[in-house]
């Protein structure tokens, strides 16, 4: 079965839209981080799909996606460390409560 480009891009667009909606509407830092990861995964899907359809014999899109996944894992580890430290000080992970950390 030969799938068209649009059949890959529509789920990616839905994922990106859900990520943007979650990023803009959530107040919890962990939910914001999950929404950001959803947007990054949507972009990774686009890299792989466009590489497959534009340059079928090359693997540049795949390698770039692997690099982006590694970068996202490092970003997630750093963000979780920051969120844990904020929770230790403020006892909440609400974005509105971060103002308490200002000097």
mmCIF file of the C-alpha atoms, coordinates in Angstrom:
data_MODEL
# 
_entry.id   MODEL 
# 
loop_
_atom_site.group_PDB 
_atom_site.id 
_atom_site.type_symbol 
_atom_site.label_atom_id 
_atom_site.label_alt_id 
_atom_site.label_comp_id 
_atom_site.label_asym_id 
_atom_site.label_entity_id 
_atom_site.label_seq_id 
_atom_site.pdbx_PDB_ins_code 
_atom_site.Cartn_x 
_atom_site.Cartn_y 
_atom_site.Cartn_z 
_atom_site.occupancy 
_atom_site.B_iso_or_equiv 
_atom_site.pdbx_formal_charge 
_atom_site.auth_seq_id 
_atom_site.auth_comp_id 
_atom_site.auth_asym_id 
_atom_site.auth_atom_id 
_atom_site.pdbx_PDB_model_num 
ATOM 1   C CA . UNK A 1 1   ? 0.000  0.000  0.000  1.00 0.00 ? 1   UNK A CA 1 
ATOM 2   C CA . UNK A 1 2   ? 1.516  3.289  -1.097 1.00 0.00 ? 2   UNK A CA 1 
ATOM 3   C CA . UNK A 1 3   ? 0.748  6.062  1.363  1.00 0.00 ? 3   UNK A CA 1 
ATOM 4   C CA . UNK A 1 4   ? 0.779  9.617  0.179  1.00 0.00 ? 4   UNK A CA 1 
ATOM 5   C CA . UNK A 1 5   ? 2.616  12.481 1.813  1.00 0.00 ? 5   UNK A CA 1 
ATOM 6   C CA . UNK A 1 6   ? -0.603 13.951 3.152  1.00 0.00 ? 6   UNK A CA 1 
ATOM 7   C CA . UNK A 1 7   ? -1.431 10.804 5.104  1.00 0.00 ? 7   UNK A CA 1 
ATOM 8   C CA . UNK A 1 8   ? 1.752  11.335 7.139  1.00 0.00 ? 8   UNK A CA 1 
ATOM 9   C CA . UNK A 1 9   ? 1.488  15.090 7.497  1.00 0.00 ? 9   UNK A CA 1 
ATOM 10  C CA . UNK A 1 10  ? -2.061 15.247 8.856  1.00 0.00 ? 10  UNK A CA 1 
ATOM 11  C CA . UNK A 1 11  ? -1.283 13.274 12.071 1.00 0.00 ? 11  UNK A CA 1 
ATOM 12  C CA . UNK A 1 12  ? 1.887  15.325 12.457 1.00 0.00 ? 12  UNK A CA 1 
ATOM 13  C CA . UNK A 1 13  ? -0.124 18.535 12.120 1.00 0.00 ? 13  UNK A CA 1 
ATOM 14  C CA . UNK A 1 14  ? -2.646 17.307 14.699 1.00 0.00 ? 14  UNK A CA 1 
ATOM 15  C CA . UNK A 1 15  ? 0.188  16.437 17.100 1.00 0.00 ? 15  UNK A CA 1 
ATOM 16  C CA . UNK A 1 16  ? 1.769  19.860 16.638 1.00 0.00 ? 16  UNK A CA 1 
ATOM 17  C CA . UNK A 1 17  ? -1.564 21.611 17.149 1.00 0.00 ? 17  UNK A CA 1 
ATOM 18  C CA . UNK A 1 18  ? -2.212 19.682 20.360 1.00 0.00 ? 18  UNK A CA 1 
ATOM 19  C CA . UNK A 1 19  ? 1.271  20.574 21.564 1.00 0.00 ? 19  UNK A CA 1 
ATOM 20  C CA . UNK A 1 20  ? 0.785  24.287 20.876 1.00 0.00 ? 20  UNK A CA 1 
ATOM 21  C CA . UNK A 1 21  ? -2.605 24.248 22.584 1.00 0.00 ? 21  UNK A CA 1 
ATOM 22  C CA . UNK A 1 22  ? -1.187 22.503 25.649 1.00 0.00 ? 22  UNK A CA 1 
ATOM 23  C CA . UNK A 1 23  ? 1.822  24.825 25.770 1.00 0.00 ? 23  UNK A CA 1 
ATOM 24  C CA . UNK A 1 24  ? -0.353 27.949 25.690 1.00 0.00 ? 24  UNK A CA 1 
ATOM 25  C CA . UNK A 1 25  ? -3.116 26.832 28.050 1.00 0.00 ? 25  UNK A CA 1 
ATOM 26  C CA . UNK A 1 26  ? -1.384 24.846 30.809 1.00 0.00 ? 26  UNK A CA 1 
ATOM 27  C CA . UNK A 1 27  ? -0.026 26.352 34.013 1.00 0.00 ? 27  UNK A CA 1 
ATOM 28  C CA . UNK A 1 28  ? 1.761  23.233 35.267 1.00 0.00 ? 28  UNK A CA 1 
ATOM 29  C CA . UNK A 1 29  ? 5.428  23.105 34.233 1.00 0.00 ? 29  UNK A CA 1 
ATOM 30  C CA . UNK A 1 30  ? 5.370  19.356 33.647 1.00 0.00 ? 30  UNK A CA 1 
ATOM 31  C CA . UNK A 1 31  ? 2.347  19.627 31.341 1.00 0.00 ? 31  UNK A CA 1 
ATOM 32  C CA . UNK A 1 32  ? 4.095  22.430 29.442 1.00 0.00 ? 32  UNK A CA 1 
ATOM 33  C CA . UNK A 1 33  ? 7.181  20.252 29.042 1.00 0.00 ? 33  UNK A CA 1 
ATOM 34  C CA . UNK A 1 34  ? 5.067  17.355 27.730 1.00 0.00 ? 34  UNK A CA 1 
ATOM 35  C CA . UNK A 1 35  ? 3.436  19.696 25.216 1.00 0.00 ? 35  UNK A CA 1 
ATOM 36  C CA . UNK A 1 36  ? 6.850  20.887 24.077 1.00 0.00 ? 36  UNK A CA 1 
ATOM 37  C CA . UNK A 1 37  ? 7.982  17.277 23.574 1.00 0.00 ? 37  UNK A CA 1 
ATOM 38  C CA . UNK A 1 38  ? 4.839  16.607 21.542 1.00 0.00 ? 38  UNK A CA 1 
ATOM 39  C CA . UNK A 1 39  ? 5.718  19.503 19.233 1.00 0.00 ? 39  UNK A CA 1 
ATOM 40  C CA . UNK A 1 40  ? 9.312  18.278 18.881 1.00 0.00 ? 40  UNK A CA 1 
ATOM 41  C CA . UNK A 1 41  ? 8.147  14.759 18.000 1.00 0.00 ? 41  UNK A CA 1 
ATOM 42  C CA . UNK A 1 42  ? 5.831  16.201 15.355 1.00 0.00 ? 42  UNK A CA 1 
ATOM 43  C CA . UNK A 1 43  ? 8.766  18.029 13.779 1.00 0.00 ? 43  UNK A CA 1 
ATOM 44  C CA . UNK A 1 44  ? 10.803 14.802 13.843 1.00 0.00 ? 44  UNK A CA 1 
ATOM 45  C CA . UNK A 1 45  ? 8.038  13.001 11.965 1.00 0.00 ? 45  UNK A CA 1 
ATOM 46  C CA . UNK A 1 46  ? 8.118  15.749 9.341  1.00 0.00 ? 46  UNK A CA 1 
ATOM 47  C CA . UNK A 1 47  ? 11.887 15.374 8.916  1.00 0.00 ? 47  UNK A CA 1 
ATOM 48  C CA . UNK A 1 48  ? 11.574 11.658 8.280  1.00 0.00 ? 48  UNK A CA 1 
ATOM 49  C CA . UNK A 1 49  ? 8.573  11.960 5.962  1.00 0.00 ? 49  UNK A CA 1 
ATOM 50  C CA . UNK A 1 50  ? 10.075 14.692 3.789  1.00 0.00 ? 50  UNK A CA 1 
ATOM 51  C CA . UNK A 1 51  ? 13.370 12.840 3.607  1.00 0.00 ? 51  UNK A CA 1 
ATOM 52  C CA . UNK A 1 52  ? 11.595 9.687  2.480  1.00 0.00 ? 52  UNK A CA 1 
ATOM 53  C CA . UNK A 1 53  ? 9.540  11.409 -0.202 1.00 0.00 ? 53  UNK A CA 1 
ATOM 54  C CA . UNK A 1 54  ? 12.096 13.937 -1.502 1.00 0.00 ? 54  UNK A CA 1 
ATOM 55  C CA . UNK A 1 55  ? 15.302 11.874 -1.261 1.00 0.00 ? 55  UNK A CA 1 
ATOM 56  C CA . UNK A 1 56  ? 14.327 8.192  -1.030 1.00 0.00 ? 56  UNK A CA 1 
ATOM 57  C CA . UNK A 1 57  ? 17.871 6.803  -1.130 1.00 0.00 ? 57  UNK A CA 1 
ATOM 58  C CA . UNK A 1 58  ? 19.441 9.147  1.416  1.00 0.00 ? 58  UNK A CA 1 
ATOM 59  C CA . UNK A 1 59  ? 19.328 9.082  5.203  1.00 0.00 ? 59  UNK A CA 1 
ATOM 60  C CA . UNK A 1 60  ? 19.995 12.716 6.137  1.00 0.00 ? 60  UNK A CA 1 
ATOM 61  C CA . UNK A 1 61  ? 16.492 13.194 7.534  1.00 0.00 ? 61  UNK A CA 1 
ATOM 62  C CA . UNK A 1 62  ? 16.818 10.059 9.655  1.00 0.00 ? 62  UNK A CA 1 
ATOM 63  C CA . UNK A 1 63  ? 20.169 11.154 11.098 1.00 0.00 ? 63  UNK A CA 1 
ATOM 64  C CA . UNK A 1 64  ? 18.880 14.652 11.779 1.00 0.00 ? 64  UNK A CA 1 
ATOM 65  C CA . UNK A 1 65  ? 15.877 13.137 13.557 1.00 0.00 ? 65  UNK A CA 1 
ATOM 66  C CA . UNK A 1 66  ? 18.136 10.962 15.722 1.00 0.00 ? 66  UNK A CA 1 
ATOM 67  C CA . UNK A 1 67  ? 20.149 14.060 16.619 1.00 0.00 ? 67  UNK A CA 1 
ATOM 68  C CA . UNK A 1 68  ? 16.931 15.941 17.457 1.00 0.00 ? 68  UNK A CA 1 
ATOM 69  C CA . UNK A 1 69  ? 15.742 13.054 19.662 1.00 0.00 ? 69  UNK A CA 1 
ATOM 70  C CA . UNK A 1 70  ? 19.055 13.059 21.552 1.00 0.00 ? 70  UNK A CA 1 
ATOM 71  C CA . UNK A 1 71  ? 18.825 16.819 21.982 1.00 0.00 ? 71  UNK A CA 1 
ATOM 72  C CA . UNK A 1 72  ? 15.235 16.529 23.215 1.00 0.00 ? 72  UNK A CA 1 
ATOM 73  C CA . UNK A 1 73  ? 16.290 13.891 25.766 1.00 0.00 ? 73  UNK A CA 1 
ATOM 74  C CA . UNK A 1 74  ? 18.994 16.203 27.110 1.00 0.00 ? 74  UNK A CA 1 
ATOM 75  C CA . UNK A 1 75  ? 16.523 19.089 27.232 1.00 0.00 ? 75  UNK A CA 1 
ATOM 76  C CA . UNK A 1 76  ? 14.021 16.933 29.113 1.00 0.00 ? 76  UNK A CA 1 
ATOM 77  C CA . UNK A 1 77  ? 16.606 15.900 31.704 1.00 0.00 ? 77  UNK A CA 1 
ATOM 78  C CA . UNK A 1 78  ? 17.610 19.515 32.269 1.00 0.00 ? 78  UNK A CA 1 
ATOM 79  C CA . UNK A 1 79  ? 13.991 20.704 32.457 1.00 0.00 ? 79  UNK A CA 1 
ATOM 80  C CA . UNK A 1 80  ? 13.103 17.984 34.970 1.00 0.00 ? 80  UNK A CA 1 
ATOM 81  C CA . UNK A 1 81  ? 16.067 18.991 37.140 1.00 0.00 ? 81  UNK A CA 1 
ATOM 82  C CA . UNK A 1 82  ? 14.897 22.615 37.091 1.00 0.00 ? 82  UNK A CA 1 
ATOM 83  C CA . UNK A 1 83  ? 11.307 21.610 37.863 1.00 0.00 ? 83  UNK A CA 1 
ATOM 84  C CA . UNK A 1 84  ? 12.442 19.450 40.797 1.00 0.00 ? 84  UNK A CA 1 
ATOM 85  C CA . UNK A 1 85  ? 14.451 22.362 42.224 1.00 0.00 ? 85  UNK A CA 1 
ATOM 86  C CA . UNK A 1 86  ? 11.502 24.739 41.812 1.00 0.00 ? 86  UNK A CA 1 
ATOM 87  C CA . UNK A 1 87  ? 9.261  22.219 43.559 1.00 0.00 ? 87  UNK A CA 1 
ATOM 88  C CA . UNK A 1 88  ? 11.712 21.953 46.476 1.00 0.00 ? 88  UNK A CA 1 
ATOM 89  C CA . UNK A 1 89  ? 11.620 25.712 46.996 1.00 0.00 ? 89  UNK A CA 1 
ATOM 90  C CA . UNK A 1 90  ? 8.022  26.669 46.144 1.00 0.00 ? 90  UNK A CA 1 
ATOM 91  C CA . UNK A 1 91  ? 6.262  23.330 46.847 1.00 0.00 ? 91  UNK A CA 1 
ATOM 92  C CA . UNK A 1 92  ? 4.292  23.831 43.619 1.00 0.00 ? 92  UNK A CA 1 
ATOM 93  C CA . UNK A 1 93  ? 5.023  23.497 39.921 1.00 0.00 ? 93  UNK A CA 1 
ATOM 94  C CA . UNK A 1 94  ? 2.508  26.136 38.890 1.00 0.00 ? 94  UNK A CA 1 
ATOM 95  C CA . UNK A 1 95  ? 3.846  28.814 36.548 1.00 0.00 ? 95  UNK A CA 1 
ATOM 96  C CA . UNK A 1 96  ? 2.151  31.567 38.557 1.00 0.00 ? 96  UNK A CA 1 
ATOM 97  C CA . UNK A 1 97  ? 3.982  30.503 41.727 1.00 0.00 ? 97  UNK A CA 1 
ATOM 98  C CA . UNK A 1 98  ? 7.437  31.032 40.209 1.00 0.00 ? 98  UNK A CA 1 
ATOM 99  C CA . UNK A 1 99  ? 7.219  34.749 41.040 1.00 0.00 ? 99  UNK A CA 1 
ATOM 100 C CA . UNK A 1 100 ? 8.027  33.748 44.629 1.00 0.00 ? 100 UNK A CA 1 
ATOM 101 C CA . UNK A 1 101 ? 11.524 32.810 43.509 1.00 0.00 ? 101 UNK A CA 1 
ATOM 102 C CA . UNK A 1 102 ? 12.390 36.350 42.441 1.00 0.00 ? 102 UNK A CA 1 
ATOM 103 C CA . UNK A 1 103 ? 14.706 38.315 44.706 1.00 0.00 ? 103 UNK A CA 1 
# 
